């Protein structure tokens, strides 16, 4: 239903919550394809770290306040330096 009117922006609250790993991956794939093929901007609130792999930008919120905003490349460089 949310896609029936071809929205420019899609808001998702925990889109992979309570799903098994395979189904969660399928949802992430659908979201990524919506962005790439239809140009839909997708904003997700999630605790699922797999989402980092498909996002352009990430925002961390703690106690209702924005703690950090970064693009995926910045986060990947930081994570690589930890290894």
mmCIF file of the N, C-alpha and C atoms, coordinates in Angstrom:
data_MODEL
# 
_entry.id   MODEL 
# 
loop_
_atom_site.group_PDB 
_atom_site.id 
_atom_site.type_symbol 
_atom_site.label_atom_id 
_atom_site.label_alt_id 
_atom_site.label_comp_id 
_atom_site.label_asym_id 
_atom_site.label_entity_id 
_atom_site.label_seq_id 
_atom_site.pdbx_PDB_ins_code 
_atom_site.Cartn_x 
_atom_site.Cartn_y 
_atom_site.Cartn_z 
_atom_site.occupancy 
_atom_site.B_iso_or_equiv 
_atom_site.pdbx_formal_charge 
_atom_site.auth_seq_id 
_atom_site.auth_comp_id 
_atom_site.auth_asym_id 
_atom_site.auth_atom_id 
_atom_site.pdbx_PDB_model_num 
ATOM 1   N N  . UNK A 1 1  ? 0.805  -1.198  0.000  1.00 0.00 ? 1  UNK A N  1 
ATOM 2   C CA . UNK A 1 1  ? 0.000  0.000   0.000  1.00 0.00 ? 1  UNK A CA 1 
ATOM 3   C C  . UNK A 1 1  ? 0.844  1.256   0.000  1.00 0.00 ? 1  UNK A C  1 
ATOM 4   N N  . UNK A 1 2  ? 1.928  1.238   0.771  1.00 0.00 ? 2  UNK A N  1 
ATOM 5   C CA . UNK A 1 2  ? 2.774  2.425   0.897  1.00 0.00 ? 2  UNK A CA 1 
ATOM 6   C C  . UNK A 1 2  ? 3.374  2.831   -0.440 1.00 0.00 ? 2  UNK A C  1 
ATOM 7   N N  . UNK A 1 3  ? 3.484  1.909   -1.367 1.00 0.00 ? 3  UNK A N  1 
ATOM 8   C CA . UNK A 1 3  ? 4.112  2.196   -2.659 1.00 0.00 ? 3  UNK A CA 1 
ATOM 9   C C  . UNK A 1 3  ? 3.103  2.445   -3.776 1.00 0.00 ? 3  UNK A C  1 
ATOM 10  N N  . UNK A 1 4  ? 1.817  2.334   -3.482 1.00 0.00 ? 4  UNK A N  1 
ATOM 11  C CA . UNK A 1 4  ? 0.786  2.438   -4.513 1.00 0.00 ? 4  UNK A CA 1 
ATOM 12  C C  . UNK A 1 4  ? 0.814  3.774   -5.249 1.00 0.00 ? 4  UNK A C  1 
ATOM 13  N N  . UNK A 1 5  ? 1.095  4.848   -4.548 1.00 0.00 ? 5  UNK A N  1 
ATOM 14  C CA . UNK A 1 5  ? 1.102  6.178   -5.165 1.00 0.00 ? 5  UNK A CA 1 
ATOM 15  C C  . UNK A 1 5  ? 2.490  6.627   -5.583 1.00 0.00 ? 5  UNK A C  1 
ATOM 16  N N  . UNK A 1 6  ? 3.422  5.702   -5.658 1.00 0.00 ? 6  UNK A N  1 
ATOM 17  C CA . UNK A 1 6  ? 4.799  5.969   -6.063 1.00 0.00 ? 6  UNK A CA 1 
ATOM 18  C C  . UNK A 1 6  ? 5.394  7.157   -5.298 1.00 0.00 ? 6  UNK A C  1 
ATOM 19  N N  . UNK A 1 7  ? 5.579  7.002   -3.991 1.00 0.00 ? 7  UNK A N  1 
ATOM 20  C CA . UNK A 1 7  ? 6.082  8.110   -3.173 1.00 0.00 ? 7  UNK A CA 1 
ATOM 21  C C  . UNK A 1 7  ? 7.540  8.434   -3.482 1.00 0.00 ? 7  UNK A C  1 
ATOM 22  N N  . UNK A 1 8  ? 7.913  9.680   -3.246 1.00 0.00 ? 8  UNK A N  1 
ATOM 23  C CA . UNK A 1 8  ? 9.310  10.097  -3.398 1.00 0.00 ? 8  UNK A CA 1 
ATOM 24  C C  . UNK A 1 8  ? 10.116 9.703   -2.169 1.00 0.00 ? 8  UNK A C  1 
ATOM 25  N N  . UNK A 1 9  ? 9.434  9.627   -1.018 1.00 0.00 ? 9  UNK A N  1 
ATOM 26  C CA . UNK A 1 9  ? 10.088 9.292   0.253  1.00 0.00 ? 9  UNK A CA 1 
ATOM 27  C C  . UNK A 1 9  ? 9.306  8.170   0.925  1.00 0.00 ? 9  UNK A C  1 
ATOM 28  N N  . UNK A 1 10 ? 10.029 7.201   1.459  1.00 0.00 ? 10 UNK A N  1 
ATOM 29  C CA . UNK A 1 10 ? 9.424  6.090   2.184  1.00 0.00 ? 10 UNK A CA 1 
ATOM 30  C C  . UNK A 1 10 ? 10.020 6.063   3.586  1.00 0.00 ? 10 UNK A C  1 
ATOM 31  N N  . UNK A 1 11 ? 9.176  6.153   4.607  1.00 0.00 ? 11 UNK A N  1 
ATOM 32  C CA . UNK A 1 11 ? 9.624  6.084   5.997  1.00 0.00 ? 11 UNK A CA 1 
ATOM 33  C C  . UNK A 1 11 ? 9.379  4.673   6.516  1.00 0.00 ? 11 UNK A C  1 
ATOM 34  N N  . UNK A 1 12 ? 10.410 4.062   7.076  1.00 0.00 ? 12 UNK A N  1 
ATOM 35  C CA . UNK A 1 12 ? 10.309 2.682   7.560  1.00 0.00 ? 12 UNK A CA 1 
ATOM 36  C C  . UNK A 1 12 ? 10.739 2.624   9.022  1.00 0.00 ? 12 UNK A C  1 
ATOM 37  N N  . UNK A 1 13 ? 9.890  2.080   9.858  1.00 0.00 ? 13 UNK A N  1 
ATOM 38  C CA . UNK A 1 13 ? 10.211 1.901   11.270 1.00 0.00 ? 13 UNK A CA 1 
ATOM 39  C C  . UNK A 1 13 ? 10.506 0.425   11.505 1.00 0.00 ? 13 UNK A C  1 
ATOM 40  N N  . UNK A 1 14 ? 11.774 0.119   11.745 1.00 0.00 ? 14 UNK A N  1 
ATOM 41  C CA . UNK A 1 14 ? 12.219 -1.258  11.998 1.00 0.00 ? 14 UNK A CA 1 
ATOM 42  C C  . UNK A 1 14 ? 11.712 -2.224  10.920 1.00 0.00 ? 14 UNK A C  1 
ATOM 43  N N  . UNK A 1 15 ? 12.094 -1.999  9.651  1.00 0.00 ? 15 UNK A N  1 
ATOM 44  C CA . UNK A 1 15 ? 11.552 -2.835  8.572  1.00 0.00 ? 15 UNK A CA 1 
ATOM 45  C C  . UNK A 1 15 ? 11.943 -4.308  8.639  1.00 0.00 ? 15 UNK A C  1 
ATOM 46  N N  . UNK A 1 16 ? 12.987 -4.652  9.389  1.00 0.00 ? 16 UNK A N  1 
ATOM 47  C CA . UNK A 1 16 ? 13.395 -6.058  9.477  1.00 0.00 ? 16 UNK A CA 1 
ATOM 48  C C  . UNK A 1 16 ? 13.125 -6.662  10.858 1.00 0.00 ? 16 UNK A C  1 
ATOM 49  N N  . UNK A 1 17 ? 12.460 -5.918  11.717 1.00 0.00 ? 17 UNK A N  1 
ATOM 50  C CA . UNK A 1 17 ? 12.208 -6.400  13.082 1.00 0.00 ? 17 UNK A CA 1 
ATOM 51  C C  . UNK A 1 17 ? 11.337 -7.656  13.070 1.00 0.00 ? 17 UNK A C  1 
ATOM 52  N N  . UNK A 1 18 ? 11.686 -8.591  13.923 1.00 0.00 ? 18 UNK A N  1 
ATOM 53  C CA . UNK A 1 18 ? 10.935 -9.833  14.117 1.00 0.00 ? 18 UNK A CA 1 
ATOM 54  C C  . UNK A 1 18 ? 10.867 -10.719 12.872 1.00 0.00 ? 18 UNK A C  1 
ATOM 55  N N  . UNK A 1 19 ? 11.801 -10.523 11.957 1.00 0.00 ? 19 UNK A N  1 
ATOM 56  C CA . UNK A 1 19 ? 11.865 -11.374 10.769 1.00 0.00 ? 19 UNK A CA 1 
ATOM 57  C C  . UNK A 1 19 ? 13.074 -12.290 10.871 1.00 0.00 ? 19 UNK A C  1 
ATOM 58  N N  . UNK A 1 20 ? 12.982 -13.467 10.257 1.00 0.00 ? 20 UNK A N  1 
ATOM 59  C CA . UNK A 1 20 ? 14.158 -14.323 10.210 1.00 0.00 ? 20 UNK A CA 1 
ATOM 60  C C  . UNK A 1 20 ? 15.192 -13.665 9.297  1.00 0.00 ? 20 UNK A C  1 
ATOM 61  N N  . UNK A 1 21 ? 16.428 -14.139 9.379  1.00 0.00 ? 21 UNK A N  1 
ATOM 62  C CA . UNK A 1 21 ? 17.539 -13.506 8.667  1.00 0.00 ? 21 UNK A CA 1 
ATOM 63  C C  . UNK A 1 21 ? 17.294 -13.441 7.153  1.00 0.00 ? 21 UNK A C  1 
ATOM 64  N N  . UNK A 1 22 ? 16.821 -14.527 6.578  1.00 0.00 ? 22 UNK A N  1 
ATOM 65  C CA . UNK A 1 22 ? 16.592 -14.583 5.128  1.00 0.00 ? 22 UNK A CA 1 
ATOM 66  C C  . UNK A 1 22 ? 15.532 -13.571 4.696  1.00 0.00 ? 22 UNK A C  1 
ATOM 67  N N  . UNK A 1 23 ? 14.431 -13.506 5.417  1.00 0.00 ? 23 UNK A N  1 
ATOM 68  C CA . UNK A 1 23 ? 13.366 -12.571 5.065  1.00 0.00 ? 23 UNK A CA 1 
ATOM 69  C C  . UNK A 1 23 ? 13.829 -11.131 5.271  1.00 0.00 ? 23 UNK A C  1 
ATOM 70  N N  . UNK A 1 24 ? 14.609 -10.890 6.323  1.00 0.00 ? 24 UNK A N  1 
ATOM 71  C CA . UNK A 1 24 ? 15.175 -9.558  6.545  1.00 0.00 ? 24 UNK A CA 1 
ATOM 72  C C  . UNK A 1 24 ? 16.058 -9.135  5.386  1.00 0.00 ? 24 UNK A C  1 
ATOM 73  N N  . UNK A 1 25 ? 16.869 -10.069 4.889  1.00 0.00 ? 25 UNK A N  1 
ATOM 74  C CA . UNK A 1 25 ? 17.715 -9.779  3.726  1.00 0.00 ? 25 UNK A CA 1 
ATOM 75  C C  . UNK A 1 25 ? 16.869 -9.434  2.503  1.00 0.00 ? 25 UNK A C  1 
ATOM 76  N N  . UNK A 1 26 ? 15.749 -10.128 2.338  1.00 0.00 ? 26 UNK A N  1 
ATOM 77  C CA . UNK A 1 26 ? 14.863 -9.849  1.208  1.00 0.00 ? 26 UNK A CA 1 
ATOM 78  C C  . UNK A 1 26 ? 14.272 -8.447  1.315  1.00 0.00 ? 26 UNK A C  1 
ATOM 79  N N  . UNK A 1 27 ? 13.900 -8.037  2.511  1.00 0.00 ? 27 UNK A N  1 
ATOM 80  C CA . UNK A 1 27 ? 13.368 -6.684  2.723  1.00 0.00 ? 27 UNK A CA 1 
ATOM 81  C C  . UNK A 1 27 ? 14.439 -5.650  2.408  1.00 0.00 ? 27 UNK A C  1 
ATOM 82  N N  . UNK A 1 28 ? 15.658 -5.876  2.870  1.00 0.00 ? 28 UNK A N  1 
ATOM 83  C CA . UNK A 1 28 ? 16.752 -4.947  2.584  1.00 0.00 ? 28 UNK A CA 1 
ATOM 84  C C  . UNK A 1 28 ? 16.995 -4.851  1.083  1.00 0.00 ? 28 UNK A C  1 
ATOM 85  N N  . UNK A 1 29 ? 16.913 -5.971  0.384  1.00 0.00 ? 29 UNK A N  1 
ATOM 86  C CA . UNK A 1 29 ? 17.090 -5.976  -1.067 1.00 0.00 ? 29 UNK A CA 1 
ATOM 87  C C  . UNK A 1 29 ? 15.988 -5.164  -1.752 1.00 0.00 ? 29 UNK A C  1 
ATOM 88  N N  . UNK A 1 30 ? 14.760 -5.323  -1.303 1.00 0.00 ? 30 UNK A N  1 
ATOM 89  C CA . UNK A 1 30 ? 13.641 -4.561  -1.872 1.00 0.00 ? 30 UNK A CA 1 
ATOM 90  C C  . UNK A 1 30 ? 13.850 -3.066  -1.650 1.00 0.00 ? 30 UNK A C  1 
ATOM 91  N N  . UNK A 1 31 ? 14.242 -2.684  -0.447 1.00 0.00 ? 31 UNK A N  1 
ATOM 92  C CA . UNK A 1 31 ? 14.477 -1.266  -0.159 1.00 0.00 ? 31 UNK A CA 1 
ATOM 93  C C  . UNK A 1 31 ? 15.589 -0.708  -1.038 1.00 0.00 ? 31 UNK A C  1 
ATOM 94  N N  . UNK A 1 32 ? 16.650 -1.465  -1.184 1.00 0.00 ? 32 UNK A N  1 
ATOM 95  C CA . UNK A 1 32 ? 17.770 -1.013  -2.003 1.00 0.00 ? 32 UNK A CA 1 
ATOM 96  C C  . UNK A 1 32 ? 17.348 -0.860  -3.467 1.00 0.00 ? 32 UNK A C  1 
ATOM 97  N N  . UNK A 1 33 ? 16.573 -1.801  -3.971 1.00 0.00 ? 33 UNK A N  1 
ATOM 98  C CA . UNK A 1 33 ? 16.115 -1.707  -5.363 1.00 0.00 ? 33 UNK A CA 1 
ATOM 99  C C  . UNK A 1 33 ? 15.158 -0.535  -5.565 1.00 0.00 ? 33 UNK A C  1 
ATOM 100 N N  . UNK A 1 34 ? 14.289 -0.272  -4.585 1.00 0.00 ? 34 UNK A N  1 
ATOM 101 C CA . UNK A 1 34 ? 13.397 0.885   -4.679 1.00 0.00 ? 34 UNK A CA 1 
ATOM 102 C C  . UNK A 1 34 ? 14.199 2.172   -4.808 1.00 0.00 ? 34 UNK A C  1 
ATOM 103 N N  . UNK A 1 35 ? 15.267 2.257   -4.051 1.00 0.00 ? 35 UNK A N  1 
ATOM 104 C CA . UNK A 1 35 ? 16.118 3.443   -4.112 1.00 0.00 ? 35 UNK A CA 1 
ATOM 105 C C  . UNK A 1 35 ? 16.834 3.539   -5.450 1.00 0.00 ? 35 UNK A C  1 
ATOM 106 N N  . UNK A 1 36 ? 17.444 2.469   -5.871 1.00 0.00 ? 36 UNK A N  1 
ATOM 107 C CA . UNK A 1 36 ? 18.259 2.495   -7.085 1.00 0.00 ? 36 UNK A CA 1 
ATOM 108 C C  . UNK A 1 36 ? 17.436 2.581   -8.369 1.00 0.00 ? 36 UNK A C  1 
ATOM 109 N N  . UNK A 1 37 ? 16.341 1.847   -8.430 1.00 0.00 ? 37 UNK A N  1 
ATOM 110 C CA . UNK A 1 37 ? 15.572 1.760   -9.671 1.00 0.00 ? 37 UNK A CA 1 
ATOM 111 C C  . UNK A 1 37 ? 14.498 2.829   -9.800 1.00 0.00 ? 37 UNK A C  1 
ATOM 112 N N  . UNK A 1 38 ? 13.918 3.248   -8.679 1.00 0.00 ? 38 UNK A N  1 
ATOM 113 C CA . UNK A 1 38 ? 12.834 4.232   -8.730 1.00 0.00 ? 38 UNK A CA 1 
ATOM 114 C C  . UNK A 1 38 ? 13.222 5.582   -8.135 1.00 0.00 ? 38 UNK A C  1 
ATOM 115 N N  . UNK A 1 39 ? 14.410 5.652   -7.547 1.00 0.00 ? 39 UNK A N  1 
ATOM 116 C CA . UNK A 1 39 ? 14.856 6.912   -6.966 1.00 0.00 ? 39 UNK A CA 1 
ATOM 117 C C  . UNK A 1 39 ? 14.144 7.292   -5.680 1.00 0.00 ? 39 UNK A C  1 
ATOM 118 N N  . UNK A 1 40 ? 13.548 6.314   -5.012 1.00 0.00 ? 40 UNK A N  1 
ATOM 119 C CA . UNK A 1 40 ? 12.835 6.581   -3.766 1.00 0.00 ? 40 UNK A CA 1 
ATOM 120 C C  . UNK A 1 40 ? 13.844 6.840   -2.652 1.00 0.00 ? 40 UNK A C  1 
ATOM 121 N N  . UNK A 1 41 ? 13.671 7.947   -1.944 1.00 0.00 ? 41 UNK A N  1 
ATOM 122 C CA . UNK A 1 41 ? 14.473 8.212   -0.756 1.00 0.00 ? 41 UNK A CA 1 
ATOM 123 C C  . UNK A 1 41 ? 13.874 7.395   0.375  1.00 0.00 ? 41 UNK A C  1 
ATOM 124 N N  . UNK A 1 42 ? 14.709 6.655   1.081  1.00 0.00 ? 42 UNK A N  1 
ATOM 125 C CA . UNK A 1 42 ? 14.221 5.780   2.145  1.00 0.00 ? 42 UNK A CA 1 
ATOM 126 C C  . UNK A 1 42 ? 14.873 6.187   3.453  1.00 0.00 ? 42 UNK A C  1 
ATOM 127 N N  . UNK A 1 43 ? 14.039 6.451   4.438  1.00 0.00 ? 43 UNK A N  1 
ATOM 128 C CA . UNK A 1 43 ? 14.510 6.802   5.774  1.00 0.00 ? 43 UNK A CA 1 
ATOM 129 C C  . UNK A 1 43 ? 14.050 5.692   6.711  1.00 0.00 ? 43 UNK A C  1 
ATOM 130 N N  . UNK A 1 44 ? 15.009 5.057   7.382  1.00 0.00 ? 44 UNK A N  1 
ATOM 131 C CA . UNK A 1 44 ? 14.687 3.927   8.259  1.00 0.00 ? 44 UNK A CA 1 
ATOM 132 C C  . UNK A 1 44 ? 15.177 4.182   9.673  1.00 0.00 ? 44 UNK A C  1 
ATOM 133 N N  . UNK A 1 45 ? 14.341 3.839   10.621 1.00 0.00 ? 45 UNK A N  1 
ATOM 134 C CA . UNK A 1 45 ? 14.761 3.747   12.017 1.00 0.00 ? 45 UNK A CA 1 
ATOM 135 C C  . UNK A 1 45 ? 14.952 2.260   12.273 1.00 0.00 ? 45 UNK A C  1 
ATOM 136 N N  . UNK A 1 46 ? 16.150 1.873   12.712 1.00 0.00 ? 46 UNK A N  1 
ATOM 137 C CA . UNK A 1 46 ? 16.411 0.445   12.875 1.00 0.00 ? 46 UNK A CA 1 
ATOM 138 C C  . UNK A 1 46 ? 17.537 0.194   13.864 1.00 0.00 ? 46 UNK A C  1 
ATOM 139 N N  . UNK A 1 47 ? 17.552 -1.000  14.406 1.00 0.00 ? 47 UNK A N  1 
ATOM 140 C CA . UNK A 1 47 ? 18.661 -1.487  15.219 1.00 0.00 ? 47 UNK A CA 1 
ATOM 141 C C  . UNK A 1 47 ? 19.458 -2.532  14.437 1.00 0.00 ? 47 UNK A C  1 
ATOM 142 N N  . UNK A 1 48 ? 19.042 -2.801  13.205 1.00 0.00 ? 48 UNK A N  1 
ATOM 143 C CA . UNK A 1 48 ? 19.647 -3.839  12.375 1.00 0.00 ? 48 UNK A CA 1 
ATOM 144 C C  . UNK A 1 48 ? 20.903 -3.289  11.700 1.00 0.00 ? 48 UNK A C  1 
ATOM 145 N N  . UNK A 1 49 ? 22.055 -3.791  12.111 1.00 0.00 ? 49 UNK A N  1 
ATOM 146 C CA . UNK A 1 49 ? 23.332 -3.303  11.584 1.00 0.00 ? 49 UNK A CA 1 
ATOM 147 C C  . UNK A 1 49 ? 23.541 -3.643  10.109 1.00 0.00 ? 49 UNK A C  1 
ATOM 148 N N  . UNK A 1 50 ? 22.787 -4.602  9.590  1.00 0.00 ? 50 UNK A N  1 
ATOM 149 C CA . UNK A 1 50 ? 22.897 -4.926  8.159  1.00 0.00 ? 50 UNK A CA 1 
ATOM 150 C C  . UNK A 1 50 ? 22.493 -3.744  7.290  1.00 0.00 ? 50 UNK A C  1 
ATOM 151 N N  . UNK A 1 51 ? 21.681 -2.868  7.835  1.00 0.00 ? 51 UNK A N  1 
ATOM 152 C CA . UNK A 1 51 ? 21.215 -1.702  7.089  1.00 0.00 ? 51 UNK A CA 1 
ATOM 153 C C  . UNK A 1 51 ? 22.384 -0.810  6.664  1.00 0.00 ? 51 UNK A C  1 
ATOM 154 N N  . UNK A 1 52 ? 23.473 -0.828  7.438  1.00 0.00 ? 52 UNK A N  1 
ATOM 155 C CA . UNK A 1 52 ? 24.631 0.004   7.098  1.00 0.00 ? 52 UNK A CA 1 
ATOM 156 C C  . UNK A 1 52 ? 25.181 -0.329  5.720  1.00 0.00 ? 52 UNK A C  1 
ATOM 157 N N  . UNK A 1 53 ? 25.006 -1.565  5.289  1.00 0.00 ? 53 UNK A N  1 
ATOM 158 C CA . UNK A 1 53 ? 25.561 -1.993  4.003  1.00 0.00 ? 53 UNK A CA 1 
ATOM 159 C C  . UNK A 1 53 ? 24.846 -1.395  2.801  1.00 0.00 ? 53 UNK A C  1 
ATOM 160 N N  . UNK A 1 54 ? 23.629 -0.890  2.991  1.00 0.00 ? 54 UNK A N  1 
ATOM 161 C CA . UNK A 1 54 ? 22.886 -0.357  1.849  1.00 0.00 ? 54 UNK A CA 1 
ATOM 162 C C  . UNK A 1 54 ? 22.610 1.138   1.964  1.00 0.00 ? 54 UNK A C  1 
ATOM 163 N N  . UNK A 1 55 ? 23.014 1.747   3.058  1.00 0.00 ? 55 UNK A N  1 
ATOM 164 C CA . UNK A 1 55 ? 22.721 3.174   3.274  1.00 0.00 ? 55 UNK A CA 1 
ATOM 165 C C  . UNK A 1 55 ? 23.809 4.077   2.711  1.00 0.00 ? 55 UNK A C  1 
ATOM 166 N N  . UNK A 1 56 ? 23.404 5.247   2.257  1.00 0.00 ? 56 UNK A N  1 
ATOM 167 C CA . UNK A 1 56 ? 24.372 6.271   1.851  1.00 0.00 ? 56 UNK A CA 1 
ATOM 168 C C  . UNK A 1 56 ? 24.838 7.065   3.065  1.00 0.00 ? 56 UNK A C  1 
ATOM 169 N N  . UNK A 1 57 ? 23.891 7.395   3.940  1.00 0.00 ? 57 UNK A N  1 
ATOM 170 C CA . UNK A 1 57 ? 24.207 8.160   5.144  1.00 0.00 ? 57 UNK A CA 1 
ATOM 171 C C  . UNK A 1 57 ? 23.572 7.499   6.353  1.00 0.00 ? 57 UNK A C  1 
ATOM 172 N N  . UNK A 1 58 ? 24.238 7.661   7.487  1.00 0.00 ? 58 UNK A N  1 
ATOM 173 C CA . UNK A 1 58 ? 23.766 7.062   8.732  1.00 0.00 ? 58 UNK A CA 1 
ATOM 174 C C  . UNK A 1 58 ? 23.678 8.137   9.806  1.00 0.00 ? 58 UNK A C  1 
ATOM 175 N N  . UNK A 1 59 ? 22.713 7.967   10.689 1.00 0.00 ? 59 UNK A N  1 
ATOM 176 C CA . UNK A 1 59 ? 22.552 8.888   11.806 1.00 0.00 ? 59 UNK A CA 1 
ATOM 177 C C  . UNK A 1 59 ? 22.322 8.064   13.065 1.00 0.00 ? 59 UNK A C  1 
ATOM 178 N N  . UNK A 1 60 ? 23.074 8.376   14.104 1.00 0.00 ? 60 UNK A N  1 
ATOM 179 C CA . UNK A 1 60 ? 22.897 7.724   15.390 1.00 0.00 ? 60 UNK A CA 1 
ATOM 180 C C  . UNK A 1 60 ? 22.162 8.686   16.307 1.00 0.00 ? 60 UNK A C  1 
ATOM 181 N N  . UNK A 1 61 ? 21.120 8.164   16.958 1.00 0.00 ? 61 UNK A N  1 
ATOM 182 C CA . UNK A 1 61 ? 20.332 8.972   17.889 1.00 0.00 ? 61 UNK A CA 1 
ATOM 183 C C  . UNK A 1 61 ? 20.387 8.292   19.246 1.00 0.00 ? 61 UNK A C  1 
ATOM 184 N N  . UNK A 1 62 ? 20.678 9.085   20.261 1.00 0.00 ? 62 UNK A N  1 
ATOM 185 C CA . UNK A 1 62 ? 20.717 8.568   21.628 1.00 0.00 ? 62 UNK A CA 1 
ATOM 186 C C  . UNK A 1 62 ? 19.903 9.503   22.516 1.00 0.00 ? 62 UNK A C  1 
ATOM 187 N N  . UNK A 1 63 ? 18.985 8.929   23.263 1.00 0.00 ? 63 UNK A N  1 
ATOM 188 C CA . UNK A 1 63 ? 18.135 9.701   24.173 1.00 0.00 ? 63 UNK A CA 1 
ATOM 189 C C  . UNK A 1 63 ? 17.459 10.873  23.473 1.00 0.00 ? 63 UNK A C  1 
ATOM 190 N N  . UNK A 1 64 ? 17.022 10.638  22.226 1.00 0.00 ? 64 UNK A N  1 
ATOM 191 C CA . UNK A 1 64 ? 16.276 11.649  21.491 1.00 0.00 ? 64 UNK A CA 1 
ATOM 192 C C  . UNK A 1 64 ? 17.104 12.735  20.834 1.00 0.00 ? 64 UNK A C  1 
ATOM 193 N N  . UNK A 1 65 ? 18.419 12.652  20.936 1.00 0.00 ? 65 UNK A N  1 
ATOM 194 C CA . UNK A 1 65 ? 19.290 13.674  20.344 1.00 0.00 ? 65 UNK A CA 1 
ATOM 195 C C  . UNK A 1 65 ? 20.211 13.032  19.308 1.00 0.00 ? 65 UNK A C  1 
ATOM 196 N N  . UNK A 1 66 ? 20.472 13.764  18.231 1.00 0.00 ? 66 UNK A N  1 
ATOM 197 C CA . UNK A 1 66 ? 21.390 13.271  17.207 1.00 0.00 ? 66 UNK A CA 1 
ATOM 198 C C  . UNK A 1 66 ? 22.793 13.250  17.786 1.00 0.00 ? 66 UNK A C  1 
ATOM 199 N N  . UNK A 1 67 ? 23.390 12.074  17.773 1.00 0.00 ? 67 UNK A N  1 
ATOM 200 C CA . UNK A 1 67 ? 24.737 11.900  18.306 1.00 0.00 ? 67 UNK A CA 1 
ATOM 201 C C  . UNK A 1 67 ? 25.787 12.024  17.204 1.00 0.00 ? 67 UNK A C  1 
ATOM 202 N N  . UNK A 1 68 ? 25.434 11.547  16.006 1.00 0.00 ? 68 UNK A N  1 
ATOM 203 C CA . UNK A 1 68 ? 26.409 11.564  14.912 1.00 0.00 ? 68 UNK A CA 1 
ATOM 204 C C  . UNK A 1 68 ? 25.711 11.361  13.581 1.00 0.00 ? 68 UNK A C  1 
ATOM 205 N N  . UNK A 1 69 ? 26.251 12.011  12.547 1.00 0.00 ? 69 UNK A N  1 
ATOM 206 C CA . UNK A 1 69 ? 25.824 11.789  11.168 1.00 0.00 ? 69 UNK A CA 1 
ATOM 207 C C  . UNK A 1 69 ? 27.086 11.511  10.363 1.00 0.00 ? 69 UNK A C  1 
ATOM 208 N N  . UNK A 1 70 ? 27.064 10.463  9.552  1.00 0.00 ? 70 UNK A N  1 
ATOM 209 C CA . UNK A 1 70 ? 28.240 10.107  8.748  1.00 0.00 ? 70 UNK A CA 1 
ATOM 210 C C  . UNK A 1 70 ? 27.778 9.439   7.464  1.00 0.00 ? 70 UNK A C  1 
ATOM 211 N N  . UNK A 1 71 ? 28.631 9.491   6.443  1.00 0.00 ? 71 UNK A N  1 
ATOM 212 C CA . UNK A 1 71 ? 28.312 8.717   5.245  1.00 0.00 ? 71 UNK A CA 1 
ATOM 213 C C  . UNK A 1 71 ? 28.915 7.323   5.402  1.00 0.00 ? 71 UNK A C  1 
ATOM 214 N N  . UNK A 1 72 ? 28.441 6.405   4.596  1.00 0.00 ? 72 UNK A N  1 
ATOM 215 C CA . UNK A 1 72 ? 28.859 5.006   4.734  1.00 0.00 ? 72 UNK A CA 1 
ATOM 216 C C  . UNK A 1 72 ? 30.365 4.841   4.581  1.00 0.00 ? 72 UNK A C  1 
ATOM 217 N N  . UNK A 1 73 ? 30.972 5.578   3.668  1.00 0.00 ? 73 UNK A N  1 
ATOM 218 C CA . UNK A 1 73 ? 32.414 5.447   3.448  1.00 0.00 ? 73 UNK A CA 1 
ATOM 219 C C  . UNK A 1 73 ? 33.209 5.807   4.697  1.00 0.00 ? 73 UNK A C  1 
ATOM 220 N N  . UNK A 1 74 ? 32.791 6.849   5.405  1.00 0.00 ? 74 UNK A N  1 
ATOM 221 C CA . UNK A 1 74 ? 33.480 7.230   6.645  1.00 0.00 ? 74 UNK A CA 1 
ATOM 222 C C  . UNK A 1 74 ? 33.419 6.098   7.665  1.00 0.00 ? 74 UNK A C  1 
ATOM 223 N N  . UNK A 1 75 ? 32.258 5.500   7.786  1.00 0.00 ? 75 UNK A N  1 
ATOM 224 C CA . UNK A 1 75 ? 32.072 4.413   8.755  1.00 0.00 ? 75 UNK A CA 1 
ATOM 225 C C  . UNK A 1 75 ? 32.886 3.191   8.343  1.00 0.00 ? 75 UNK A C  1 
ATOM 226 N N  . UNK A 1 76 ? 32.911 2.872   7.045  1.00 0.00 ? 76 UNK A N  1 
ATOM 227 C CA . UNK A 1 76 ? 33.683 1.721   6.574  1.00 0.00 ? 76 UNK A CA 1 
ATOM 228 C C  . UNK A 1 76 ? 35.171 1.900   6.855  1.00 0.00 ? 76 UNK A C  1 
ATOM 229 N N  . UNK A 1 77 ? 35.693 3.111   6.650  1.00 0.00 ? 77 UNK A N  1 
ATOM 230 C CA . UNK A 1 77 ? 37.110 3.386   6.923  1.00 0.00 ? 77 UNK A CA 1 
ATOM 231 C C  . UNK A 1 77 ? 37.401 3.208   8.409  1.00 0.00 ? 77 UNK A C  1 
ATOM 232 N N  . UNK A 1 78 ? 36.522 3.723   9.257  1.00 0.00 ? 78 UNK A N  1 
ATOM 233 C CA . UNK A 1 78 ? 36.708 3.583   10.703 1.00 0.00 ? 78 UNK A CA 1 
ATOM 234 C C  . UNK A 1 78 ? 36.675 2.119   11.126 1.00 0.00 ? 78 UNK A C  1 
ATOM 235 N N  . UNK A 1 79 ? 35.726 1.366   10.596 1.00 0.00 ? 79 UNK A N  1 
ATOM 236 C CA . UNK A 1 79 ? 35.624 -0.049  10.963 1.00 0.00 ? 79 UNK A CA 1 
ATOM 237 C C  . UNK A 1 79 ? 36.833 -0.836  10.468 1.00 0.00 ? 79 UNK A C  1 
ATOM 238 N N  . UNK A 1 80 ? 37.340 -0.502  9.295  1.00 0.00 ? 80 UNK A N  1 
ATOM 239 C CA . UNK A 1 80 ? 38.519 -1.188  8.754  1.00 0.00 ? 80 UNK A CA 1 
ATOM 240 C C  . UNK A 1 80 ? 39.747 -0.921  9.609  1.00 0.00 ? 80 UNK A C  1 
ATOM 241 N N  . UNK A 1 81 ? 39.840 0.264   10.180 1.00 0.00 ? 81 UNK A N  1 
ATOM 242 C CA . UNK A 1 81 ? 41.004 0.595   11.007 1.00 0.00 ? 81 UNK A CA 1 
ATOM 243 C C  . UNK A 1 81 ? 40.979 -0.147  12.340 1.00 0.00 ? 81 UNK A C  1 
ATOM 244 N N  . UNK A 1 82 ? 39.816 -0.632  12.742 1.00 0.00 ? 82 UNK A N  1 
ATOM 245 C CA . UNK A 1 82 ? 39.692 -1.387  13.993 1.00 0.00 ? 82 UNK A CA 1 
ATOM 246 C C  . UNK A 1 82 ? 40.251 -2.795  13.819 1.00 0.00 ? 82 UNK A C  1 
ATOM 247 N N  . UNK A 1 83 ? 40.065 -3.358  12.626 1.00 0.00 ? 83 UNK A N  1 
ATOM 248 C CA . UNK A 1 83 ? 40.532 -4.728  12.356 1.00 0.00 ? 83 UNK A CA 1 
ATOM 249 C C  . UNK A 1 83 ? 41.995 -4.769  12.390 1.00 0.00 ? 83 UNK A C  1 
# 
